[in-house]
């Protein structure tokens, strides 16, 4: 969901539960965290798992200087306590200049915090970040409109871009968005972009695409694609959520769907809590298998509801009325730096095995990225095609 700050400032995006006792030996505080404690099993699972949030940004700040301010010691401690191993840092962009500004500002932000972040070129960088107790930053764009020609895909790949969403809610030269009245599917130009992304080893994302465009992109891609941050329309009739048809098609191609914590995507009425997020995880797992679902929170560590009031209203006003924002944007219990621990506790409560939870937390997206980032002229690395580790 996260829009580009520069665009918002210019006004360019006008349309743009835990109730069951854990069977564990004691509960523990997370290093750097205060107040909440978690089961030994949840803490151990997150400690040993590769935890990938496939839509997260370091800081929600709509001001031009938002990323020139270094993280405070408290913010760094919150990242270290989050359990994250990797984050897909991506926002909605319009022009090529907007995309280049975002990439340079975010890569510079990561470089100014070398003790915390490491940038990603290949899938092994995720494993290295985990081993070094850092967070791998996967650079993405939530709109492929900056690709004015298929050659631009390779150029952006060279600048560090590893994932691009084909459309951002509205029609572009590639296809239609989720809030468009009519969806004409992927265009001939869009087909060339899909092919160029496959050739470059860049992950294709269809989270904000319309229904027809989503299915076309999956069919046209030579390899698996991602729905990095969306939920299930079978559980909540929202235009940003995906149909069972789309989820099946994505999984059949080897893709993975990341479940988001944005309140209006999770549930149409209140209460809306972590248990309802896991309802979407369980729906995908029951529909296509546990190997095809992960996490894409679509927020920073703390979520949206503590934004400055003027920025908060500015952000909500940038979206079509069909987004149906309510009083809050964040899901209850999924609005703080240790939210992955709360999610893990709910997965444990529902009797998911440790192996399955590890897949949900990041194993599935690690597998997908290993395949999608392998260029056709280079061999796949050992283990990249495996569904379990």
N, C-alpha and C positions, 0 to 999 in steps of 0.2 A: 504494500500500500504506500510505502514511504515516498513522498514526492520530492522533487528537486527544489532546494531552498531558493535558488536564484529565480526559478520559474514562478514560485509562489509569490515572491516579493514583487515580481513584475506583473503578477496577475495572469500569467500565461496559461494556467491550468484551470480555466473557468469551468471546464467540464471534466477538465481532466477527470476438597471433597473427600476428604479422607475421613471415613467413619468406621473403619474396621481395624482392630489392633494388628500391628505388624508382628510377625513371628520372627523375632530377631533378638539378639543378646544386647540390649541397651540401645540408647539413642545418643547421638553425638552432634555437637556444634560443628559447623563448617569453619575452617580456618579463615579468618578475616570477616566472619559474619557474627552478628549478635542476635540474641533472642531465640530464634527458631532452632529446633534440633531435628535431626533426621535419623532414621533407622540405620543400623550398621550395614544392612544389606544395600540400602540405597546409596550410602556414601561410598561403599566399596565398588559398586557397579559403576558409578560415575568416575571414580578414581581410575579404574582400569579400562574404561571404554573410551573410544574416540567419539567425542560429543560434537556433532556438527549442527549448527543452526543455519539452515539454508535461506534465511532472510533475516538479517540483523545488521544494524549499524551501530557504530560506537557511541553516537550521541545524537539525539533529536534536537536540532537547533536550527531555526529558520532564518537566523541572521547571517549576513555575509561573512562575519568574522567568527562564526561558530566553531570552525575547525582550526583557527589560528591559536586558540587558547589550549595549552597543554592540559592533559588530564591531571587532576589533583591526586594527592596520595590516597585519599579516600576512594576516588573513582578507580584507581589502579587496584586497590584492595578489593573493591567490589567485583572487578573483572576476574581477579584471581580466585575469588570465592564462588564464582558463577558455575564452575564445572565445565565451561566451554573449552573445546579444543580447536574449533574452527568456526568462522562466521562468514556467510556470503553477504558482503557489504554492497548494497545495490539500491538505487533510487530511481524514480521516474524522471526521465529527461526528454527534451524535445529536439534541440538542435545539436549539431556536431560540436559547437563551441561549449554548450552546456555539458555534454558528455566529457569533453577533454578537461574542462574545469573540475568536474567531479572527480575524475580519475587522478588528476595531478594533486588535488587537495587531499584526497583520502590516502593516496600512496605516500604523500609527504607526511600526513598525520601518523601513519604507521611507522614511517622511518624516524620520526621524532620520539617514538616510544619503543626503542629496540628491545627493551627489557620485557615488553609485554606482547608485541605483535611481530609477526613475520609474514611477508608477502608470499604468495603461492604462484608457482609456475607449473609444477607437476604434482601428481597425486601423492608422491612420496614426501612432499613438503608438509602434508597434513600429519603424517606419522612423525616426522622430525619435530614439528611444533609440539606435539603431545609429549615426546620424549624430553624436550627442553623446557617443559612447563610454560609454554607460550601459547598464544592464540593465533592460528593461521588465518589471515585475512584473504578471502577469495573475492577478487574484484568483479563486479557485475554491473549491468545496466538494466533497468526495468523498461526499456523501450529500444528497439532496433532501428528507430527512425534516423539516428545519426549515420547509419550505413547508406550513403547515397549511391553506392555502386558495390557490386559483390567484392571488388578488390579491397574495399574498406575493412572487411572482416579480418583479413590477414594483418592489415595495418594496426587495427585495434588489439588484435591478439599480441602483437609485438610490444604494445604498450602495457600489457599485463591483464587485459580483459579475458576472463575465463568463462563467463556466462552472460547471455543476453536474452532478455524477454522479447518476443517478436513484436508485441503491441502493448500499449498501456491504456487500457479502457476504451480508447477511441481509435477510429480508422487511421491507418497510415498507408504507405505505399506497399506494405507487406501483407496486411490483412486487417481484420476487424477486432475491436475490443469488446470487453464483456458488457459495457453499458451502451453500445451502439444499438440503434433500433433495428438495423438490418445487418446481417453478417453474410458477406459474400465469399468468405473463405480466403485461403492464401492465394495471392495474385501470382502471375508469372514472374514478376520481379521478386516476390517473396520466395518462390521456389528456388530461384538462383541464390538468394541469401541463405536459405536452409542448406543448400548444397555446399555453399562456401563455408558455413559454420561447421558442417561435418568434416570438410577437408582441412580446416584449420585446427580441429580438435577443440572446438568451443561448445560448451553445453547450451542447448536450446531450451528455453523456458517458456511455457505457455500459460502462466498463472493468471494474467489479466486478459487473455485472448477470449474472443467470443467462441461459442460452441462449435460452429462450423470451422472456424480458423484453427481451433485446438485440434480437431480431428484431422484436418488436412495436414497440419504440421507433423503430427505423429506419423501419418501415412507417408508423407514425402521424405521424412528423415531416414537416412540410411542406417542410423543407429538409435539407441534409446534417448529419450528426452526427459525433461523434468517438469513437474508442476511444483515449483519450489515452495509456494505459500498459498494454499487455498484449502477449502473444506468441502464437505459433501452436500450436494444439493438435495440428496435423498433425506437428509436430516434437517436441512434449513434452506428454504427456497430463496436464495440470494443470488443475484447475477454473477457475483464473483466466485461462487462455489461451482464445483464441477459435477457433471452428471455421471451416473454409473457407467454410461456408455464410454465417456471420455476416460474414466479411471481404468476400465477394462482395457481400452486400446493402449493407454500409456503402459500398463503393466505387461501386456502381451508383447510389447517391443522392448521390455526390460527396464522401463522407466520407474521412477520413484516419485511419490507425492508427499510434500511436506505439509503438515497440518499447522494452521496458524491460530494464534490466540486473540485475534481481533474480535471483539465482543459480538458485533453485528454479523460476522461471518460464522461464529460458533453457534449462536442461537437467536431466534427472533424475539424471544421474550425473556424476562428475568424470572428466577435467578439464572445467572450464567457463570459457571465456575469451572475449575480444572477438570472435574469429572465429565463435563460436557465436551471439553476438548478431547478427552480420551474416548468419548463416544465416537468421534470422527475417526480416530486411529483404529478403533475396533471395527468400524464399518468398512474401512479400506482393507484391513487384514482379513475380514470375513469374506469380502467380495473377491479379492485377487491374491491374497496371501500376505503374510507378515513381511516378506522380502521387498515389498513395494511401498512402504510407508515410513516417513521420517518426520522431522520437525522443521518448520519454517515460521518462527514466531512473528515476524513482521513488525518488529519494534526494537528499541534499544533495551538495555538491561532493565530499566524501570517502566517502560511503556510510555503511554501518551498522556495519561490523566493528570500528571504533575507538571505538564508544560505551562509556561506563562499563559495567562488567559487570552491575551491578544493573539499569540501564536496558535493556541489551541483552536480558537474560532477561525482563524485564517486557514488552518489545515483542513478542518471540516468543510469549510466553504469552497474548497477546491474540487469537491467531488460532486458527481451527479446525485440528484435526490434519491435515486434508487439504492444508494448506499445505505440509506435508512439508519443513520447514526442515532443512538439513544443518548441517555444522560452521560454514559461513560463509553470509552472506546476499549479499555482493557478488560479482560476477563478476571473475575475475582480469584485471587490466589496465583495469578500469572502476571503479576505486575511489580516484580521485585527481582533483584539480581540472582537469587537462588531458585528461581521458578522451575528450572530443570529438575531440581531435587523434588519439588512438590509433584511435578509430573511423573517422575520415577516412582514416588510413593504410591500414586494412584495406579500405575501399571502393576506394581507389586500387589496392591490390594485386589486387583482383578485377576490375580494368579497367572500373569505372564511369566514365563521362564526367564532366567538371567540371560540366556542366549538370545531370546527374542527381544528383550529390552535393549540389549547391546545393539541389535540391528536397528531398532527404532531410533535410538539415540544418535546413531551416526554410521553404523556398519553398512546400511543400505545405500546411503548417499556416497560413502567412500567407494563402494563397488561401482556405482553408476559413474562417478567422476573418473575413476580409473579407466573405464571403457570410453566415455565420451571425450576425454582429453587425449586419447591415443590417436594420433594422426594416421591416416591410411598408409603412409609411407614409413611408419615406424611400428615395430612389433609390440604387442600388448605385453605388459610386465607380468611376471608370475603372480597369480592370485587375483588379478584384476577382474576376471570373469566369475569369480566365486561369489556365491550368495551368502555364505557363512564363513566366519573366521574362527 
